[in-house]
Amino acid sequence: MIDIHNHIIPGIDDGAQTLEDSIELLKLAVDNGIQKLVCTPHMHAGRFDNDVDTILPHFIKLLSKKNKLKLPIEIAMAAEVRISDEFMMQLKKGRVPMLGQWEGADCVLLEMPHAQIPMGIDNLINWLKRQNIRPVIAHPERNKEIMRYPERAQALADKGVLFQLTAASVSGQFGSQAEEISQWLLDKKLVQFVASDAHNTTRRPPAMKAAAGVLDTWVGEEERIKLTHTNPDVLTQSIFLKQHSQQYSQQHSQQHSQQFYQEKEQ
Ligand SMILES: [Fe+2]
């Protein structure tokens, strides 16, 4: 499986706090059958003041520790961005790491406030569309307005929004209403992705295996594979590729300079 939403990078939001926490989470992710994982720390103005510059060094630290331990999982970097005026400014300045691409558009993982669908979301979607950016909305099944009026999710989907359900909602850990709305959204074919939104190893682990079991009974194995592997793979191919080419060019330039110094010493 490929997990496109979690808080595994240490010390920059309310997820993992130490590098040891992060490694424990990655081990749990491996046990859950996750082969690739996109780290998506919060960017939430005034609460978690992150952007690409604050996230990247912590991500690189985690990546090198993971490589050193030879954990059998690939990781890449994006962010979960709270809808706000700051978000629009950060996006304009290129400070928001993207989640990947879908049907030729760049994608950003967006978080709505929990109580409602924010006013002006239609304008925001149109503004993003003009820049060829498509929002992936995180956990619509936990938004109070969508819980009350699920058909409002259909209106957002009609405007081109993609949806990501949280694994723990599917398996009932966020209560029966979130579970029912998850099922409703899946029945209406509004969901493209299921992800863990993991924060820690105890209360909010990367529990994809349990969700996969439930999805098999709700939508069948073929659709479950789409939601947890095929669609996330299509979405994130560009960011994993980018990372591979960066690692390659780093290795390449290191090899090059080693060769240069060796030749000079001879
Ligand atoms: Fe999250």
Residues whose N, C-alpha, C, O or C-beta is under 5 A from the ligand:
A	BS01	LIG	E80 D197
